[in-house]
Amino acid sequence: MQDEFIELKEQTPVLHSKKCELTALALRLFLQYATVLTALVSWYLYDLFIALLALVLAFIIMGIVRSKIRNISIPFSQREYHYSDKEIAEWYTAKILCYEEQF
């Protein structure tokens, strides 16, 4: 029998100030809508073919950015769980951007 225990998922940190909440909201909106916004802007400025290429490229780049932010902010023991863009933004804001305000 193995004596390995799986730790429970930690709660997402609570943001206490309005500045931190707005920062987390801006980061969440960036993670959610940057891909589509990039494709729409390139479609408006150029044409549909360039917009489709921009959509694919932005999808790949945003996936890399999302994973980097997730790996920086979420504790190592909690990385096996799935996190939404909102939870990733709150973890990053609480652990990296608003660290001194948590204590």
Secondary structure, DSSP 4 states (H G I P E B T S, - for coil): -----PPPPPPPPPP-SHHHHHHHHHHHHHHHHHHHHHHHHHHHHS-HHHHHHHHHHHHHHHHHHHHHHHHHHS-GGGTTS---HHHHHHHHIIIIISGGG--
